[in-house]
Amino acid sequence: MFETVEPAPPDKILSLIGLFRDDPRPGKIDLGIGVYRDAQGRTPIMRAVREAERRLYDSEQTKSYLGPGGDPAYCEAVTDVVFGNASPRERICAVQTPGGAGALRILAGLIARVRPDATVWIPDVTWVNHASILADAGLASREYVYYDPVANGVRLDAMLSSLRGAAPGDVVLLHGCCHNPTGASLANADWDEVCELLLARGLVPFVDLAYQGFGDGLDEDAYAVRLFAQRLPEMLLATSNCKNFGIYRERTGCAFVMAGTGTQAANVLGHLLTCARVAYSMPPDHGASIVRIVLGDPALRADWRSELDSMRTRIAGLRVALAAALAARTGSDRYDFLVRHRGMFSLIGVTPAQAERLRGEHGVYVVSDGRINVAGLTEAQIEPFVAALTALR
């Protein structure tokens, strides 16, 4: 069976975990893996999460299955966080998934079931796993123009022009906030234009909302989703709580479908459950229980939002400090885009060969496409990183 199997190409992000771990240099810097770190370089357990786990330990009576759809109370709580008052609840169905990636895969499987001939349009720069997930579901994909590597921003007019070439019924994958890997995100006025085009062309948005709360705020980052919920007849939505609750290893996410009617939503739910049953049978529950407990307790929910706000503020401060340090060393404002960008990531503008030099010569780990995890920096690492980066020039 395996005689002719060739080695699989390494994942350009996940392969950095082992490389960084095995690097003996004490001053090494990990800006590759997309996790939030505090000023001490740790990925902390949030206060509300710790308390929720304690309550769960004290109250949990069974480890039995919940079913392929997971915990309905978790899904309802996340619906409130994502949709707010804009939610047409009777038209929405949801299933709990193993992280945001699990939600993306379940929704890709749903598209393959109900509209297999649809083309899924993805940004010309996007998360490395998007194309793989769509291909694994047997879906055709095409790129639309999104990122301008010279201006380090969104090419909105070109994006809209690209999407005018999509056929009615096609699906458009959109980063709901905090674009990964570029950090260049759409402003509210841009989302308004995108929404009008989707409506006019009969296109279905497929929103990946992985970083809600890390951009401009928990409600602010949901602007596009809530706009689409009010204006469009249909939407697919993948969300993750791994990031905004800091529970990465618990793999906690939710897949939503907004259909045209309540009857359609009920019909779709059956297919989502089938997709989940085939893919992984039942989702893990620990992370979902944490989120449910936090969101269901006003005091814990307020404390979670406060700590999330602090995390977002720290990331924004790191962006300002990094841009200032680069300006001071280079005498140029070319890195000012770091302040304009949102979320954990930005493309720093290095080639794969330069990324390799950063690792080999300086012990600085970045993804080969130049993506850096700004949230992975500590304040003490800014100057060493800037020195390493500018030494490439």
Secondary structure as UniProt FT lines:
FT   TURN            3..4
FT   TURN            12..14
FT   HELIX           15..22
FT   TURN            26..27
FT   STRAND          29..30
FT   TURN            39..40
FT   HELIX           47..59
FT   TURN            68..69
FT   HELIX           72..83
FT   HELIX           84..86
FT   HELIX           89..91
FT   STRAND          92..97
FT   HELIX           99..114
FT   TURN            116..117
FT   STRAND          119..123
FT   HELIX           128..136
FT   TURN            137..138
FT   STRAND          140..144
FT   STRAND          147..148
FT   TURN            149..152
FT   STRAND          153..154
FT   HELIX           156..163
FT   TURN            164..165
FT   TURN            168..169
FT   STRAND          171..175
FT   TURN            180..182
FT   HELIX           188..201
FT   STRAND          204..209
FT   TURN            212..213
FT   TURN            218..219
FT   HELIX           220..222
FT   HELIX           223..231
FT   STRAND          235..240
FT   TURN            242..246
FT   HELIX           248..250
FT   STRAND          253..258
FT   HELIX           262..279
FT   HELIX           286..296
FT   HELIX           298..330
FT   TURN            334..336
FT   HELIX           337..340
FT   STRAND          345..347
FT   HELIX           352..362
FT   STRAND          364..365
FT   TURN            368..369
FT   STRAND          371..373
FT   HELIX           374..376
FT   HELIX           379..381
FT   HELIX           382..390
FT   TURN            391..392
//
